Amino acid sequence: MTSKRQLTLHLDADIARVLDLEATRRGLTLSRAANDALRRALIDEAGEGLATTVKARLDRMEKRDHARARDVAEIREALLLFVRFWFERAGPIEDDDPDAEADAKARYEAFLEMLARELDR
């Protein structure tokens, strides 16, 4: 059961005339026609505004999700490239080799260059 509240409204003449025509056209009382018009203006359109806001936020979230998926794909590609690079080029480094650290740095630099080329594709 809905409760009703009585209000006294003072309407501009042109609004009162349009409201009277709307009530007559729809076969409603002036009170019911005014209630329906106010409901559409204040509640239904506000709901549409909320729907528009939610849609915009969902669109932004979807764009961020696509950006994250792209970033994850690039990270995955980098990791796979590193593993491939490691197995193709890196032989065992002997512990007593004085140039082992220099070899490791050179291999790492080569890996970074290869990764940059792959990401530019």
ROTORLO-351995 format. One record per residue (C-alpha): residue number from 1; x, z, y. Coordinates in nm, 4 decimals, always signed. Each point is the difference from the previous one (the first is absolute). Last residue first. Example, Ala and Ser with C-alpha at 12.3 -4.5 7.8 and 13.67 -1.06 7.14 Angstrom:
<node 2, <+1.3670, +0.7140, -0.1060>>;
<node 1, <-0.1370, +0.0660, -0.3440>>;
//
This chain:
<node 121, <+5.6724, -3.3544, -0.5747>>;
<node 120, <+0.1647, +0.2378, +0.2479>>;
<node 119, <-0.0329, +0.2875, -0.2478>>;
<node 118, <+0.2168, -0.1807, -0.2568>>;
<node 117, <+0.2742, -0.0814, +0.2517>>;
<node 116, <+0.0107, +0.3610, +0.1224>>;
<node 115, <+0.0223, +0.1227, -0.3588>>;
<node 114, <+0.2919, -0.2315, -0.0713>>;
<node 113, <+0.1866, +0.1296, +0.3046>>;
<node 112, <-0.0699, +0.3608, -0.0976>>;
<node 111, <+0.1229, -0.0624, -0.3553>>;
<node 110, <+0.3211, -0.1598, +0.1265>>;
<node 109, <+0.0606, +0.3068, +0.2157>>;
<node 108, <-0.0554, +0.2250, -0.3040>>;
<node 107, <+0.2359, -0.2037, -0.2145>>;
<node 106, <+0.2688, +0.0193, +0.2689>>;
<node 105, <-0.0482, +0.3749, +0.0295>>;
<node 104, <+0.0251, +0.0441, -0.3786>>;
<node 103, <+0.3128, -0.2142, -0.0159>>;
<node 102, <+0.1590, +0.2071, +0.2781>>;
<node 101, <-0.0808, +0.3185, -0.1927>>;
<node 100, <+0.1463, -0.1415, -0.3223>>;
<node 99, <+0.3235, -0.1133, +0.1683>>;
<node 98, <+0.2039, +0.2959, -0.1335>>;
<node 97, <-0.1097, -0.0821, -0.3605>>;
<node 96, <+0.0334, +0.3173, -0.2150>>;
<node 95, <-0.3743, +0.0348, -0.0538>>;
<node 94, <-0.0457, -0.3573, -0.1089>>;
<node 93, <-0.2965, -0.1753, +0.1477>>;
<node 92, <-0.2161, -0.1676, -0.2640>>;
<node 91, <-0.1181, -0.3396, +0.1036>>;
<node 90, <-0.2349, -0.0458, +0.2839>>;
<node 89, <-0.0997, -0.3561, +0.0653>>;
<node 88, <-0.3013, -0.0979, -0.2051>>;
<node 87, <-0.1244, +0.3454, -0.1010>>;
<node 86, <+0.0286, +0.1447, +0.3484>>;
<node 85, <-0.1440, -0.3043, +0.1722>>;
<node 84, <-0.3006, +0.0013, -0.2318>>;
<node 83, <-0.0528, +0.3711, +0.0587>>;
<node 82, <+0.0383, -0.0439, +0.3756>>;
<node 81, <-0.2365, -0.2962, +0.0055>>;
<node 80, <-0.2584, +0.2022, -0.1881>>;
<node 79, <+0.0342, +0.2851, +0.2491>>;
<node 78, <-0.0208, -0.2295, +0.2988>>;
<node 77, <-0.3016, -0.1824, -0.1423>>;
<node 76, <-0.1774, +0.3317, -0.0588>>;
<node 75, <+0.0753, +0.1064, +0.3553>>;
<node 74, <-0.1358, -0.3313, +0.1276>>;
<node 73, <-0.3146, +0.0330, -0.2135>>;
<node 72, <-0.0483, +0.3570, +0.1243>>;
<node 71, <+0.0261, -0.1204, +0.3586>>;
<node 70, <-0.2540, -0.2785, -0.0610>>;
<node 69, <-0.2396, +0.2459, -0.1645>>;
<node 68, <+0.0454, +0.2352, +0.2948>>;
<node 67, <-0.0825, -0.2793, +0.2453>>;
<node 66, <-0.3074, -0.0948, -0.2038>>;
<node 65, <-0.1145, +0.3626, +0.0021>>;
<node 64, <+0.0564, +0.0207, +0.3740>>;
<node 63, <-0.2178, -0.3078, +0.0491>>;
<node 62, <-0.2700, +0.1524, -0.2241>>;
<node 61, <+0.0121, +0.3266, +0.1952>>;
<node 60, <-0.0454, -0.1904, +0.3256>>;
<node 59, <-0.2995, -0.1863, -0.1451>>;
<node 58, <-0.1471, +0.3287, -0.1235>>;
<node 57, <+0.0341, +0.1455, +0.3486>>;
<node 56, <-0.1734, -0.3000, +0.1560>>;
<node 55, <-0.2808, +0.0199, -0.2562>>;
<node 54, <-0.0473, +0.3731, +0.0650>>;
<node 53, <-0.0221, -0.0617, +0.3744>>;
<node 52, <-0.2500, -0.2824, -0.0467>>;
<node 51, <-0.2098, +0.2150, -0.2318>>;
<node 50, <+0.0050, +0.2806, +0.2565>>;
<node 49, <-0.1136, -0.2403, +0.2680>>;
<node 48, <-0.2768, -0.1225, -0.2296>>;
<node 47, <-0.1085, +0.3590, -0.0544>>;
<node 46, <-0.0086, +0.0508, +0.3770>>;
<node 45, <-0.2196, -0.3105, +0.0170>>;
<node 44, <-0.2415, +0.1561, -0.2495>>;
<node 43, <-0.0065, +0.3423, +0.1633>>;
<node 42, <-0.0292, -0.0291, +0.3774>>;
<node 41, <-0.1393, -0.3447, +0.0712>>;
<node 40, <-0.1954, -0.0554, -0.3209>>;
<node 39, <-0.1358, +0.3559, +0.0003>>;
<node 38, <-0.0881, -0.0273, +0.3699>>;
<node 37, <-0.1963, -0.3179, -0.0623>>;
<node 36, <-0.1783, +0.1516, -0.3009>>;
<node 35, <-0.0935, +0.3156, +0.1933>>;
<node 34, <-0.1246, -0.2061, +0.2958>>;
<node 33, <-0.2154, -0.2146, -0.2311>>;
<node 32, <-0.1353, +0.3137, -0.1724>>;
<node 31, <-0.0887, +0.1686, +0.3294>>;
<node 30, <-0.1551, -0.3152, +0.1406>>;
<node 29, <-0.2199, -0.0209, -0.3078>>;
<node 28, <+0.0664, -0.2831, -0.2367>>;
<node 27, <-0.1616, -0.3351, -0.0748>>;
<node 26, <+0.3319, -0.1880, +0.0017>>;
<node 25, <-0.0887, -0.2324, +0.2904>>;
<node 24, <-0.1849, +0.2761, +0.1839>>;
<node 23, <+0.2882, +0.2463, -0.0314>>;
<node 22, <+0.2508, -0.2654, +0.1073>>;
<node 21, <-0.2127, -0.1006, +0.3020>>;
<node 20, <-0.0337, +0.3661, +0.1073>>;
<node 19, <+0.3749, +0.0519, -0.0396>>;
<node 18, <+0.0700, -0.3119, +0.2069>>;
<node 17, <-0.2316, +0.1266, +0.2774>>;
<node 16, <+0.1471, +0.3514, -0.0103>>;
<node 15, <+0.3508, -0.1463, +0.0229>>;
<node 14, <-0.0968, -0.2141, +0.3001>>;
<node 13, <-0.1689, +0.2943, +0.1736>>;
<node 12, <+0.2924, +0.2376, -0.0440>>;
<node 11, <-0.0779, +0.2764, -0.2415>>;
<node 10, <-0.0804, +0.3662, +0.0634>>;
<node 9, <+0.0046, +0.1783, -0.3314>>;
<node 8, <-0.1907, +0.3100, -0.1043>>;
<node 7, <+0.1159, +0.1275, -0.3334>>;
<node 6, <-0.1875, +0.1353, -0.3018>>;
<node 5, <+0.2057, +0.0951, -0.3003>>;
<node 4, <-0.0833, -0.1069, -0.3511>>;
<node 3, <+0.1016, +0.1695, -0.3190>>;
<node 2, <+0.0620, -0.2061, -0.3062>>;
<node 1, <-0.1421, +0.0988, -0.3369>>;
//
